[in-house]
Amino acid sequence: MAPETITIRRLDETHDSIPRLTALLHRAYKRLADMGLRFLATHQTDEQTLERARDGECYLAIEDGEIIGTITYYPPAMAHGTPWYDRPDVASLGQFAVEPALQGRGIGNMLLDHVESLARRDGAAEMALDTSEKAHHLIEYYGRHGYRFVEHTQWSVVNYRSVVMSRSLIE
Ligand SMILES: CC(C)(COP(=O)(O)OP(=O)(O)OC[C@H]1O[C@@H](n2cnc3c(N)ncnc32)[C@H](O)[C@@H]1OP(=O)(O)O)[C@@H](O)C(=O)NCCC(=O)NCCS
């Protein structure tokens, strides 16, 4: 369980620092960059961070006033780009990161639980995500959280083939 001192709240564009959010994403995704995987979040600009956040609902994990994690939730109407994402009952998530020094404390689980609750609120039957087919540690992590392989896809902006994974939100 993550410490109770951590709260999750929506990104506030007027007060939260987008450069700090971008820097957190770059730090967290560095491990993937070091594996040769050019995820957008390894090198995206502040403008791209904001654009991606605005495509859905961006949430922040906050501790002592600092941004220590983030996730962006895409309600079913906003999740699109592959046959599975295009389904009307499928929500998705992205821009998912936790400060490297604070990983392994359950903050990622807290963020996943948060967006899965929002998707249930929105009537979604499934929560989907995608990652590199070469990121075996992430495929295993999501697998432990109930996500199963659905399909492959090739995004034009990355240098790897992606796996789309999904979990049922129906108890
Ligand atoms: C993927 C990522 C967001 C997960 O965040 P996290 O905070 O490390 O995740 P958690 O701590 O919730 O879970 C990681 C593991 O830590 C361990 N863990 C969980 N809670 C813990 C706790 N309180 N104390 C110690 N270990 C704990 C568990 O082994 C857990 O795995 P499991 O829940 O599958 O068994 C984070 O590793 C990250 O930022 N990675 C780089 C960016 C990235 O890969 N993003 C996803 C791209 S698709």
The ligand as an SDF file (V2000), in Angstrom:
LIG
                    3D

 48 50  0  0  0  0  0  0  0  0999 V2000
    5.2910    1.4160  -14.3990 C   0  0  0  0  0  0  0  0  0  0  0  0
    5.3230    2.3260  -13.1800 C   0  0  0  0  0  0  0  0  0  0  0  0
    4.4230    3.5500  -13.4160 C   0  0  0  0  0  0  0  0  0  0  0  0
    4.7950    1.5470  -11.9650 C   0  0  0  0  0  0  0  0  0  0  0  0
    4.8290    2.3830  -10.8300 O   0  0  0  0  0  0  0  0  0  0  0  0
    5.3030    1.8640   -9.3850 P   0  0  0  0  0  0  0  0  0  0  0  0
    4.9510    2.9190   -8.3950 O   0  0  0  0  0  0  0  0  0  0  0  0
    6.7180    1.4250   -9.4410 O   0  0  0  0  0  0  0  0  0  0  0  0
    4.3530    0.6050   -9.2230 O   0  0  0  0  0  0  0  0  0  0  0  0
    3.9490   -0.1580   -7.8820 P   0  0  0  0  0  0  0  0  0  0  0  0
    4.8740    0.1870   -6.7540 O   0  0  0  0  0  0  0  0  0  0  0  0
    2.5250    0.0730   -7.6410 O   0  0  0  0  0  0  0  0  0  0  0  0
    4.1500   -1.6440   -8.3300 O   0  0  0  0  0  0  0  0  0  0  0  0
    5.4510   -2.1260   -8.7390 C   0  0  0  0  0  0  0  0  0  0  0  0
    5.8510   -3.3180   -7.8860 C   0  0  0  0  0  0  0  0  0  0  0  0
    6.3860   -2.8250   -6.6720 O   0  0  0  0  0  0  0  0  0  0  0  0
    6.0780   -3.7380   -5.6170 C   0  0  0  0  0  0  0  0  0  0  0  0
    5.3240   -2.9910   -4.6080 N   0  0  0  0  0  0  0  0  0  0  0  0
    4.0650   -2.5300   -4.6470 C   0  0  0  0  0  0  0  0  0  0  0  0
    3.7610   -1.9120   -3.4960 N   0  0  0  0  0  0  0  0  0  0  0  0
    4.8550   -1.9560   -2.7390 C   0  0  0  0  0  0  0  0  0  0  0  0
    5.1770   -1.4850   -1.4550 C   0  0  0  0  0  0  0  0  0  0  0  0
    4.2940   -0.8120   -0.6980 N   0  0  0  0  0  0  0  0  0  0  0  0
    6.4310   -1.6740   -0.9980 N   0  0  0  0  0  0  0  0  0  0  0  0
    7.3340   -2.3480   -1.7400 C   0  0  0  0  0  0  0  0  0  0  0  0
    7.0790   -2.8350   -2.9550 N   0  0  0  0  0  0  0  0  0  0  0  0
    5.8570   -2.6450   -3.4410 C   0  0  0  0  0  0  0  0  0  0  0  0
    5.3450   -4.8380   -6.2220 C   0  0  0  0  0  0  0  0  0  0  0  0
    6.2370   -5.8650   -6.6110 O   0  0  0  0  0  0  0  0  0  0  0  0
    4.7350   -4.1960   -7.4590 C   0  0  0  0  0  0  0  0  0  0  0  0
    4.4030   -5.0850   -8.4580 O   0  0  0  0  0  0  0  0  0  0  0  0
    2.9890   -5.8690   -8.4290 P   0  0  0  0  0  0  0  0  0  0  0  0
    1.9610   -4.9510   -7.8070 O   0  0  0  0  0  0  0  0  0  0  0  0
    2.7050   -6.0970   -9.8500 O   0  0  0  0  0  0  0  0  0  0  0  0
    3.2380   -7.1010   -7.6410 O   0  0  0  0  0  0  0  0  0  0  0  0
    6.7610    2.8090  -12.8630 C   0  0  0  0  0  0  0  0  0  0  0  0
    7.5900    1.6870  -12.6890 O   0  0  0  0  0  0  0  0  0  0  0  0
    7.3650    3.7260  -13.9230 C   0  0  0  0  0  0  0  0  0  0  0  0
    7.2440    4.9380  -13.8490 O   0  0  0  0  0  0  0  0  0  0  0  0
    8.0730    3.1400  -14.8980 N   0  0  0  0  0  0  0  0  0  0  0  0
    8.7410    3.9190  -15.9530 C   0  0  0  0  0  0  0  0  0  0  0  0
    7.7630    4.4630  -16.9520 C   0  0  0  0  0  0  0  0  0  0  0  0
    6.9350    3.3670  -17.5660 C   0  0  0  0  0  0  0  0  0  0  0  0
    7.4360    2.2830  -17.8160 O   0  0  0  0  0  0  0  0  0  0  0  0
    5.6480    3.6760  -17.7930 N   0  0  0  0  0  0  0  0  0  0  0  0
    4.7330    2.7520  -18.4340 C   0  0  0  0  0  0  0  0  0  0  0  0
    4.9090    2.7430  -19.9260 C   0  0  0  0  0  0  0  0  0  0  0  0
    3.7450    1.6730  -20.7260 S   0  0  0  0  0  0  0  0  0  0  0  0
  1  2  1  0
  2  3  1  0
  2  4  1  0
  2 36  1  0
  4  5  1  0
  5  6  1  0
  6  7  2  0
  6  8  1  0
  6  9  1  0
  9 10  1  0
 10 11  2  0
 10 12  1  0
 10 13  1  0
 13 14  1  0
 14 15  1  0
 15 16  1  0
 15 30  1  0
 16 17  1  0
 17 18  1  0
 17 28  1  0
 18 19  1  0
 18 27  1  0
 19 20  2  0
 20 21  1  0
 21 22  1  0
 21 27  2  0
 22 23  1  0
 22 24  2  0
 24 25  1  0
 25 26  2  0
 26 27  1  0
 28 29  1  0
 28 30  1  0
 30 31  1  0
 31 32  1  0
 32 33  2  0
 32 34  1  0
 32 35  1  0
 36 37  1  0
 36 38  1  0
 38 39  2  0
 38 40  1  0
 40 41  1  0
 41 42  1  0
 42 43  1  0
 43 44  2  0
 43 45  1  0
 45 46  1  0
 46 47  1  0
 47 48  1  0
M  END
$$$$
